[in-house]
């Protein structure tokens, strides 16, 4: 978190500091040493960690992280007294220069600014404005071209009867059927948003904190990507099974087809995991594609077993709920799965950990549960997979933690509910034929899932019964991200498929080939021209430019595939 810099060179305004760091000068005016303690303020129930001993009557310069607000204080080594009266929480800004004076009797000065830095989010704002401007120019150009083309193709009143006769006798044109033209554009656009956002985030997201996964509880932009993709997979299940059953394809054959797809996805996931570590003794077994494969297969299996080939149309009192009443068996199965999952998380005892612990371990709760990271979920992953999990042992906020896989077994079970809520959205689409009926129900689900998620987390980051947590794929996280999925999809459906105001470009292109684009970006993540090493000290601007270039390049590749009608599915 903090690094000693005895020379004080970082105080020079002309010296370029690393990303997300500031220069902090601490002046100890006491004639004997004191120990400086600090901790990120986002670290809940955490004690400050000793950083450096400050000699008496000295000036010590540190490089301090600006990712999160920092809480700090000092301990008088002579009296062994902890001066919490000097405890302060401060939000340092990237590349700023700051100073703090420690004086006798536990008093200290407020932090004062030596150099006020420029806003690190300006490059992101500039990039956003450039993309919006490009979109407006392209949209306006296409609108003008289509208007002119329509005017030029308009038949003239002076055209002779002979010309009309020739046109009427011209041979009929061949009718070509495009694979891309037969797809639901709003769904492809939704999926494309998730895929392109995933590429941008996985490549670094400009190294902005809010574009990375939350340290533990909470929700960031990056946390939305995986559940949205899972939700979209669930949406496609309903119509796919319905079509196959109407074609008299046996349920056994359909299940085998679903199993084949799941196995292929698992294999591709293991392939991606082996890119940077091909040792079988350390190969990570869980992963994003593995989670999607298993949750997709479970939901597909449930739907295949209980779905009727022909619908039973309902009218009268419960006709408006037939998307649920016709699928009550599926709901019971999934709710039983989630009930068992929740009971295991909160009622299963983990050796050396309190009952129902769902914290990050490490410094959390005054470092009492260092080895209890992720509670039951982490324990089961380590018990079943051993070393074959995501072996990150340092949390950016909570310090040294036990390894825990965010796509582990218990999280995969949670993902089943996300996929199933996507299935529910797909049921609404195939059950009701009016756009207004569909949109109203999707909006209702947005409100219902959002309210339940808010109640579970007490509409706060830390204070609820079940906090929103991507690392644990908590129930509130599942409902919260699904709520946003219902909202976004209903808006896309209204704009694209209903009103036809927007074509879905450029996201629709990536959404038509999501697996290919996802795997391709992993395979080329360290290759030119997708990325390259930046000479000198990297900055948010330089990294953001490369990450946006990578995302744009993959978007262009998806565009070429879309225009050539090349769709690769599993």
N, C-alpha and C positions, 0 to 999 in steps of 0.2 A: 504494500500500500504506500509506504514511504521509503525513500532512499536517501542515504546521507550524501551530502555534497559539500565537503569541507571547504573547498576553494571558493564557494559562493559565486562561481562563474555564471550560474543560471540566472542571477539577478540582472545580468546584462540584457537589456531589452532587444539587442540585435541578435542574441543567441536564440536559435530555434529549438524549442523544447519538443520532446516526443508528444505524440497524440495523447490527449486527455491527461495532461500533467500541468501543474503550476509550480512556481518557485515560492517557497515559504521560508522566510528568515525568522528564526527564534532568538531573541536576545535575552540571555539569562543574566540579570543584574544582581543575583544572589551570589555571595562569595563562596558557595560550595555547590557540588553537583546536584542536579535534579534529573529525574527520569520522565521523559515525555511519553504519554500514552495516547493512542488514538484508535478509532474504529469507525467504520462506515455507519451512518445513522440509520441506514436501511437494515442493519443487523439488529434484529429484534431480540430483546432480553440478553444482550451481549455486553460483556465487560471490555473495557479498553485494553488493548494489547501494548506491552512495552515496545517502543520503537527505537529510542536512542537515549543514551545518557548525555546530558548537556553539562559540560564543565562549568565551573563557577566563573562569573564575569566573562562570558564568552558570547560569540555570535555564531550560531550554527545554521547552515542553509540546507534545506531538504527539498527534494522533488516530491510533490504530493499529488495523488490521483484526484482528478476532478469528475470522475464518473458518477459519484454519489456525494451527497452532503456528508461531511466528516465531523465526528464528535471527538473532542480531545480535552485533555487536562494534564496535570503533572503531579509527581510525587517528590516530596522533599526527602532526599536520601539521608540527610543528617538526622532529622527527627522522625524519619519513616512515616511521615504524615501525608495522606492523600488529600490534595486540595481540590475538592469537587466544586468549591466556590468559583474556581477558574474554569470550570467545565463550560465549553462553548461548542455550539454546532454551527458550522459555516459551509456555505456552498461556494467552493472555489470555482473559478472559471478557467477554462483552458488557456494556458500560456500567460496567465496573469502573474504578477509579482506581489507578494504580500509579506507583512511583517507582524510580529507579536512580541510584546515585552513581558517578561516575568520579573516581578519585583518581590520584595520581602513581605512577610506576614500573609502569604497566600493571596496577594493581590496581583492583578495582571491587567494589561491594557486591552481595549478592544482591538480586534484585527484591523489594521489599516492597509489601504491599497497603495502600493508603490507604482504599479503600472496597470491600467485598465485595459484588458485585451479586447479584440474585436469578437463579434458573435460567431461562434464556430458553426452555427446552423445556417449562415448566409449561403454557403455553397449548395446546401440542400434546397433552400428556397429558390436560388437561381436556377438550379437544374429543373425544379418543378415548373418554373415559369417558362423555361425553354421548351419543355415537353408539351405544356399546355398550348403555347404559341404554335408549335409544329402541328399539333392536332387541329387547332382552329384553321390554320392555313390549308391543310390537307382536306379537311371537311368542307371548307368554303370552296376550294378548287373543284372538288368532285361535284358539289351542288351546282356550280356554274356550268361545268362541262355537261352534266346531265340535262340541265335546262336548255342549253344550246342544242344539244343532240336531239332532244324532244321536239324543239321548234323546227329543226332542219328536216326531221323525218315526218313532219306533219303533212298530210296529203294536200295538194293544191287544187282549188276549185276549177282551174282552167284545164285540168287533165282531160284528155280526150277519151271517148268511149273505147277506142281501139287500144289505148294504153291500159285501160282498166281491164279489158278483156284479156290482154296478154298477161297481166298480173294474176288474174283469176285462174288462168290455165297453167301457170308455172307449177312445176312439180313440187310436192310437199317436202319440207325439210325433214332431215332425220332428227328424231327426238333422242337426245342424250341425257342419261340420268347420272347425276353427280353424287358421289358418296357424301361429299361435304354438304350438298344442298338438302340432303334428307335428314340432317341432324338438327337437334334442338339448339338454336343459336344462343339462347340465354344461358343454358347449361354449359356449353362450350366456353362462353365468355367468363362465366363464374369460375370454371376450372382453370381457364387461362390466367385469370387474375391470381389464383392460388399458386400456379406453377411459376409464373414470372416473378412473383413476390418471393417464392422459395429460392429461385436462382439468385436473385439480388441479395437476399439475406444470407444464404449459404456462402456466397463469395465475399461476404464481409459487411455488406450494408453500409459502406462508408465509414465503418467502425463507430457508428453512433450507438449509444447504449440502448435507446428505445427501439432500435432495430435488431437487438439481440434478445435472446430468451431471458425471461425474468430470472433473477438469481434464485428465488424460491417462490413465495406467494406473489400474486399480482399477474397482470396481463400486459403484454407488449404486442406490437404489430407482428413480430416473428412468431409469437405463440398462436396466431390465428391460422397459419398456413396449413399445418398438418390436419387439424380437425376439419377445415373447410374442404380439403381434398377428400377426406374420408366421407364427409357428408355428401359430396357430389357422387362418390361411388355408390352410396346407398340409394341415391335418387334414381340411378339407372337400373337398379335391380328389378324394380316392380314391372316396368314395361318389358324388360328382357324376358322375365319368367312368363309373363302373360302371353307374349307372342309365341314363345316356344310351346307352351301348353296348348294354345289354340291350333298349332301345327301338329298336334298329336304326338309330340316328342315325349317319350316316357320320362317320369320324374327321376328314375335311376340314371338314365343317360344324361339328363340335365345336371344332376348332382356331380356326376363324373366330370362333366365339362367345367363346372365351377371348381372342383378340386384340382383339375389340371391347371386352371388359371392361377389358383392360389399357390400351387407348387412352383410354377414358373416365376411368380413374383418373389417367393421366398428365395429361390435360386439367384435371381437378379439382385436381391438385397444382400445376400452373402457375397456375391461378386463385387458389389460396391464396397462392402466392408473390408474386402481383401486388398483394395487398391493400395493402401498405405501399410498394410500388415498382412502378409501372406502366410505367416506362421500358424499352423493349425492349432498349436498349443495356446495361442493367444487370440485367435480369430473371434471377433464379436459375433454372437449368434443373433441377438435381437437387432432390430433396425426399423427404419421407416417403412420400407416395402414389406417387411415381414409382418409388422403390425397391421398394415392395410390388408395384406393377404388373408390373415387369420380372421380379422374382424369382418371382412367382406364375405369370407366363406361361411362363417357362422350365421350371419344375417341371410345370406342366400339360401342356406340350408333350411332355416326356419321358414322363409317365404315359400320355398319349393314344397315343403311338406304340408303347409296349411292353406296355400292359395288355391282357389277354385278356378278351373279353366274358364268357366262362364260366370259372369257377374249376376248376382241376385239384386235386381233393382228394387229399392225401397222407397216408398212414398209415405207421406203423412208426417206423424209426429217426430220420428227419428230419421227422416230422409236426409236432413242436413248433416247428419253425423255418420253416414254410411261408410265414409273412408275409415272410420274407427270401428263401427259396429260389425262390419264385415271381416275385420282383422283382429277381433278380440283375442283369439288364441295366440297370435304372434305377440301381442302386447303382454299377455300373461307370462309367456316364456322369457321375454326380455326383462320384464320387471323382476322376475324371480332371479335371473342372472345378476342383475344389479343389486338386489337385496342381499344375496349371498356375498357378493363382492364387498359391499359396504360393511357387512357384519364381520367379514374377515379382517378388513382394514382396522376396525375399531375394537374388536373383541378378541382377536388372536394375540396371545402373549408372545413377545419377542424377548429372548434372554438378555437381561441387563438393561431393558428399556421399559418405560412406563406404558401402561395399557392405553392403546389408542393414539400413541405418539405419531404425528405425521409431519414432524419438523425436519430441518436439514442436517441436524447434528452439528458438528464443528463447534463454533463459538456460541451457538444458540443456547438459550436457557442457561447462561453463565457456564457454558462448557460442561454441563453435567451429563449430556447425552451425546458425546463426541462420536461414538460408534453406532448411533441409532438412525443414521441418515435414511429418510423415507420410510421409517418404521417397518410395518409388515411387508410392504411392496419391495423395499430394498432387501429385506431379509430373505424373502422367497426367491428373488432374482439371484442373490449370492449363493443360496442353498442349491438351486437347480442348475444354474449356469456356471457357477464358480468364477474363474477368471475370464470367461467368454462373454463379458458385458462391457459396457462403456466404462473404461477405467479412469475416469476423471476423479482425482483425489483432492482437488483444490476448487473450492467454490469462490467465485469472485468477491463475494460479500462475507460468507460465513467461514472462510478459511479452510483448514484441513478437514476433509469429510471422508466418510466411507464410500466406496464406489456404489453407484446406483444408476441403473439404466432407465432413461426416460421413455424408452420403447419396450420395457420389460413385460413380463407375463401379466401382472395385475393391471398395468396400463393398457395392455392390449384388450383385456376384458372390458375396461372402461370405454375403449374405442368402439366396442360393439354397439354401445348405446348411441354414439355419435352417428355411426353408419345407419342405425335403425331410425334415427330421427330424419336422416336423409331419405330413407325408405318411406317414412310417413309423408314427406314432401312429395315424393314420387307418386304415392297413392292419391294424394289430392289432385295431382295433375291428370291421372288416368280416370279418376272417378267423376270429376266435374268437367264440363265442356265449356262453360262460360269463363272468360278471363277474369271477370269481377269476382266470381265464386272462388276461383283459385287464389287470387291475390288476397281477398279478405281472410281466407283460412290460413295462408302463409303468414299474414300479419298477426293473426290471432296466436299462432304458435310462437311467433317472435315475442309477443307480450307474455305469454304463459311461461315459456322457458326462461325468459329474462327475469321475470318476477321470482320464480322459484330459485333461480341462481342467486338473485339478490338477497332473498330471505336466508338461504343457506350460508352466505358469506357476510350477512348483516350489512350489505351494501358498503363494505369496507375491504381494505386489503388484508388486514390481520385479525380483525375482531370477531369474525363469524364462527359458527360451528364447523363448517367445512369451507375453508378459504379457496379462492380461485387459484389453482396451482397446476401448471402444465407439467412440471416434473413428476407429479403424482397422478396426473390426469384425473383430478378430483371430480366428484359429481357436479359441483358448482361450475367447474371449468368446462365440463362437457355441455352443460345446459347453457352457459354463457356464450360459448363460441358457436353453438348451434343456433342460439337466438340471433346472433349477428348474421349467420348464414341464411336463416329464413328472411331476415330483413333485406340483405343485399340481393338475394336471388329474386325476391318479389319485385324489387326496383328494376333489376335487369330484365326480368320477364316483361314488365310493363313497357319499358323503353324499346326493347329489341323485338320480341315476338308479338306483342299486342299492338303497340302504336307504331312500331317500325321507324322510330325516330333515329335510332342508332343501329349500325350493323354489328357492333361488338368489337370492331377493329380497334387496336391491334391484338387484343387479348384472345379473341376467338380463334386465331391461328394456332396459338400454343395450346389452347384447350382442346383442339381436335386431335393433337398428338401428344398427350401429357406424359405418358410413360417414356416415350422416345426422347422427348426434350429433357425430362428429369434425369434419366440415365446418362444421356449424352453430356449434360452439363457436369456431372460427376466425373465422367471419363476424361474430360478435357479441362478440368478445373485448374491444372498447373501447366497447361500448354499454351503456347503462342498460336494464333493471335487472340485467344480468349482472355489471356492475362499475361502479365510480364512483371519483372521486378523493377520497382521504382528506385532510381538512383538517389542517393542522399537520404535525408530524413523524411519519411512518409508523413503526409498531412491528410486531414479529412477530405480536402479538395482533390488531391491526387488519387486517393483510394476510391473516393466516390466516383470519380471520372472513369476509372477502370471497371468498377462494379457495374456502372450504368452501361458502359460499352459492352461488357459481357452479356448483360440482360438484353440489350438491344440487338446484339448479334444473334442470339438464340431466337429472339422474336422474329428476326428477318429469315432465319432458317425455317422456322415454323411457317412463315408466310409463303415461302417458296414451295414447301411441301403441300400446303393447303391449296395453292393455285394449281399445282400439278395433280391435285386430287389423290395424293398419297397419304393414306391413313394406316398407321401400323397399330394394331390392337392385339391384345393377348386373349 
